[in-house]
Amino acid sequence: MPAVCAIDFGTSNSAIALPAGGGGVTLVELEPGQRTMPTAIFYAVEGLAAFEDPQLHYGRAAVAAYVEGTEGRLMRSMKSILGSTLADQATDVGGGRSVRYLDVVGGYLQHLKTLAERDAGHALTRVVLGRPVFFVDDDAGRDAAAQAALERAARAVGFREISFQYEPIAAALDYETTVDHEQVVLVADIGGGTSDFSLVRVGPQQRQRIDRKADILANHGVHIAGTDFDRHIELDRILPACGYRALGPTGREVPSKVYFDLATWHLINTVYAPGRVAELARMKTFYADLKQHARLMTVIGERLGHALIGQAEGAKIAVADGGDTRIDLSLLEAGLQVAMNEGDAVAAIGNDLQRIVDAADDTLAQAGLARERVDALYFTGGSTGLKPLARQIAARFPAAKVVRGDRFASVAQGLGVHATKVFGPQS
């Protein structure tokens, strides 16, 4: 019986693959009709007695519990804590209860493993885990610590043999199943937390090899992607209504730390601490426009931080294909709306886009390969749905064929292909 699986633990979405007949792989249905699931957990504490453990909701159910106003804590973008000092720290989830951040990661992996074992019909003890090219930019020690932390979480839920593969390499393996001649492909894997690029030789001659190191011409990445886009869109389009970059009566800009914390998933709850709330309330005199301070206190008093990031993400998705949208901020003030079009989005995230495009160029430079030698661009990852980003990357490689993989599943499928080669199709 196969005891092997492959997990794409993503910043925004996750998927898990199992070996299938004929050397192929299948993706586990994680939610009804869905092969991918938001990387989200909701710790529900509403109505629990003292010392009871929170009730856990995952994926879309986690987001729904939060939107419905259930008392508890929504955790998203958990992957971003790997390699940081937060990994071994605890965070409040409501009702006087706390949980260690790394245990949040482990709990989510356990849920994925349970769903996969349900489909497989037996225990799974071997796993290939995807990882970005860099968990942490320009810090090899923290990058190694991030992988080690993810491995600890995987072992804690029962995986005994663990292998890692770079996510863009996995995407290349998925693309390779479709080609009939030798090519050099630049994989652009741009997800929620990182933007990774790999130049890889693919084709029928390489397909059966287990060790593909010689076929990897270069890989490079930056810790910038979809959640950073959401953060900057929130700061640029939403939080000015609450006083971000506003001037006070003396002409000085109001302190900005609260806004940066509100726009960062794992820091939002720090704003709700009683001492912090009292401090922000006393800052009313810092604002020339008292409506802005009132809206800020509404965000804090009603704990709307996660909802605002969700609004930013929704606006980003709405303009991804070049459309216009209006961001509904009626939670802050009746009738309040903010318009956003593609130009507004690009202005908000322009620096991020440039750094990502530069990373693609850096990957080519590392390989010492002429630009025209790139046969194909393979786009995968949720953030490649943002047309301005894809256009900017494609413009740097005008001779390359543009191929779009499954934005949310191609990495998992490639990891599954790699798992069958590393561990074999049978346990």
N, C-alpha and C positions, 0 to 999 in steps of 0.2 A: 504494500500500500504506500502511495506517495506520502511522505511526511514533510513535503517541501512547499513553501509559499514565498511570495515576494510582496513587499509592502512599499508603496509610494506614500510616505508620511509627509504630506505637503503642508505648507504654511496655511493655505486657504482651503484646499480640498485633498482628500486622500483616497487611495484605491488599493485593492489587494488582488493578486493574481495566483491562480493554481495551475499546475501542469494539466495538460489535456492530452488526448490521444494523438499519436502521430507527431509528437514533439511540439505541439502547439500549447497555447495557454488560454485559460478563460478567466474573465474577471468576475469576482464575487458580487452578487447583488447585495449591496449594503443597505439600501432602503428600497421600498417597493418601486420596481422599474428603474432603479438608479444603480449604476456601476461605480459611481463616485459619491462621496459624501463630504459635506463641509467638515473641516477639522475644528470641531466645536464640542464643548461639554458644558452642560448647565447643571450646577449643583443646587438642587431645590431643597430649601430648608423650611418652606412654608408649612406650618401646622405640626412640625416635628417636636416631640418631647425632648427634654434634656438628655444628652448623651446618645441620641439616635444619629446614625450616619445619614448624610444627605442622600436624597434620591437623585440618581444620575440620569440625564437625558443626553443623547448624542446626535450630532449632525443637524438635520433640519428640525428635528424635535427639540433640540437644545435651543436653537434660535427662536422657535415658536414659543417655548416656555418663557423665554425672556420677553418677547414682544407682548405676550399675554399679561405680563406684570407679575408673574409668580415670584415670590420672595426667594432670593438666592443669588448666585453669581454665574455669569456667562464667561467662559474662558475660550478665547480664540487665539490664533497665531501662536500656539504654544511652542512651535518649533523655534521661534525667535529667541526663546530664553536659553537655548542650548549654547554653551560656550560663555554664558554670562554668570555673574555671581548670584543671579536670582535662582539658578537651577536648584540649589539646595536650600533655598529659603522658603518659608511658609507664607501663604497669603490667606486673608480672610475670605470666606465664602458666604458669610451671613450667619445669623443665629448664634454668634459666639463660637463658630467652628472655623477651623483653618485647615489647609492642606498644602503639602510641599509641592512646589511647581513641578519637579521631576516626577512626582507621583501622578500629577495631572497627565503628563505625557504617557506614563505607564498605564494609567486607566484607559486612555484612548486606544493604545496599542492592544490592550487586553480585549477591548470591545471588538476591534478589527479581527483579532485572532479567533475570538469566539464565533463570529459570523462565518469566518472561513472554515473553521472546524465543523460547523453545522453543515456547510455545503460538502466538505470532503468526507464527512462521516467518521472521522477519527482525529486523533491528536496530531498537531503540527509542531515539529521540534526544530526544523531547519528553516532559516529565513535569509533571503537577500533583502537588505534594506537600501533604499535609495538615499543618496546624500548629495547636497550641492557641491560644486567644485570648491567653494569656500563657505563654511558656516559663518566664519568671521574674516573680514578682509584684512590682509596685511598683518596677521598675527598667528603664526603657525602653532604656538602653544595653545591659544584659546580654541583654534580650529580643531586640534587634536582632542582637547578637553570636551568639545561639543560632540564629536563622534563617540568618545568614551562614555559620555553621559547617556547618549541614545542607546548604546550597547548595554549599559547597565539596566536601563528601563526595559529593554527587550528580554534580557535574561531574567529579570524579576517576574515576567509574565509567562515564563516557561520555555522560551527558545534556548536550545542548548548549543546549536551551531549557527553562527551568525557571520554573514559575509556582507560587504558593502560594495556598492557600485555607484559611480557618478551618475546622477540623473540624466544629464545630456548624452552620456554614453549609452544609457538604456534606451533613450529615444532613438539614437542612431541604430541600435539593434532592431528596434521596431520598424524603422524605415527600411532597413536592409532586407526584411522579409518581402518587400515589394519590388526590389530592383532585379534586373536581369543582366547587368553588366557592371564592370568596375567603375566606381565613382569616388570623388572626394566630396563629402557633404559637410557643410557647416550647420551644426545643430544649434538653434537658438531656443533655449528652454527658459522661458520667462514666466515665473509663477507669482506667488504671493510674497515670497521673502527674498529670493535671489534671482539674478539674471545670469545664466550660465551659457557658455559657448564652448563647443568642441568641434575641432576639425578631425574627421575620421574617414579612413578608407573603408568603403563598404562594397559588397558584391558577392557573387556566387563563390568565388575562390576563398574568401575569408569566412564565409558563413558558418562553417563547421568547426572553426577553431574555438577553443575555450579561452586561451590566453590571447587577448586582442591588444596587448600593450603596444606592439609594433605598428598597429594600425591607427593608433591615436597620435596624430601629428601635433596637436596642441589642445590644451583646454584652459579656460580662464573664466573668471566670473566676478561679479560685484554683488554686494549685499544690498541691492536696490531692486524693487519690483512692486507688485500690486499694492501691498499694504503701505508702502511709501507714497504711492500715487494717492491713495485714499487720504493719507495724513496731510499731504500738501494741498489737496483739493479742499479738505475740511478747513485748513488754516486760511486758504485764499478766498473761499467762497462762502463758508458758513460762519466761522467764528468771528469775523469782523462785526457781525450783527450783535455779538456778545462782548465787543470791546477789544478784540485783538488788533493791535497796532493803533488803537485809538489814542488821541491826545487828551491829557487832563487839563484842568483849568489853568495850570501854569505853563502849558505848552509842552510838557514832557510826556513821553509815551508811557502808557500804563504798563506795569510789570507783565511779562509775557509767559512766565513759567507755567501758570495754570492752564494756558491754552495749549502749550506743547504737551502737557500731561494729559489733557482731555483728548488729544489727537493721537495718543499712543496707547494701544490696547492694554498692555500689561501695567500701565501707570494710572489708568482712569480711576480705579478704586482708591488710590491714595488721595484723590481730591475730596473724597467723601468723609475723610477722618474728621471727627468733631473739632479738633483744634484747627485744622486747615479751613473748615467751613467758617469758623468764627473769625479767623484772620481775613478771609476773603470778604466777609460781611463788613468788616471794619474799613475795607479799602474803598468804600462807596465814594468818599471824597476825592479819590484819585481820578474819577471820571467826570468829564465835562457833560457827557450825555448820560443821564442817569438811567435811561431806558436800557442802555447797553449793560450796565451793572445789574439791573433787574433781570434781564434775560440770562446773564451768567448765573445769578443765584437761583433762577428757575432750573437751569441745567443741573446745578449741584443739588438743590433741594429735592428734585424729582428724579435724580440719578439718571439723567438722559445722555450721559457720555457715550455709551455704547450705541445708543440709537442714532446719535449724530454721525458717528463713524459709518454706521450702516447707511445713512442718508448720502454721505460722500461716496461710498462704494456704489450705491445705486445710481447716483448721478454719473459716475465714471462709466458704468456699464451702458447707461442710456445714450451717452455721446460717443461710445466706442466706434460706432459705424458712421460717425460724422453728423449725428443728429443734434437737436437742441433739447433741453429739458428745463424744468423749473423744480427747484428744491423746495419742498413744502416744510416750512418751519413753524407751522401753526401750533406745535407743542410749546414753542417759546412765547408766541404772541399770536392772537387770532388774526388770520389773513396774511401773515408774514411769509413771503416767498423770495427766492433768489434765483435768477436766471443763470443758465450756464450753457455754452455751446462748445464746439470742438476747440475754437481758438482760446476760450477761457481755460479749458482743461490743459491745453498745451502750454499756455503761459504759466499755469500753476506748477506743472511738472517738467517744464522745459529742461532744467538742469539735470534732472534724473534721466530724461530721455537721452541727453547728450552723453552722459557717463555710460549708459548702456551701449550706445552706438560706438563709443570709444573702446569699450571692452571687446566688441566684435573685431574692431581694427587691431587691437592688441593681440587677440588670438591669432590672427593671420600673421602678424609680425613675429610672434613666437615661433611659428612653424617655418618662417622664411619662405612662404609660398606666395607666388604672384597671384594677384586678385582674380585674374581670368582663369586660374587653375581650379577654382571652386565650381564644381558642376551643379550643385544643388544647395538651396537654403531650405532647411527643414524646421518649420515653426511648430513649437509645442508649448504647453503651459497656458494657463488662463489669461495672462496679461498680453499674449500675442493677439488677442482679439481686439486690442486697441490699435486701430488702423494707422494713426500717425506714427506710432512706434514701428510697426511692421514696415511701413513705407520708408522710413528713414534708414532702417537696416538694409532693406532690399536695394535702396538706391546706391549703397556702397558696393554692391556686387551685381552690376547690371547684366553680366553674362550668365548668371546662375539661374537655374530653374527654381521657381518658388513652389514649395510643397507644404501643405498644411496638414499636420497630423491631428489626431484627436487631442484637443487642447488639454483635456483633463485625464485621459486614460493611456496615452501612448507611452509615458514613462513606466507605468505599472506593467503594461504589456511587455516592454523591453526588459524590465527587471525579471519578469517571469521567464522570458527566453533565456536570460543569463542564468537564472536559478536552475533550470533543467540541465544546463551545461556544467555548472559548478558542482551541483550535488547529484546529478543524474536524475532521471525520471522516476526511479524507484528508491525507497529508503533501504 
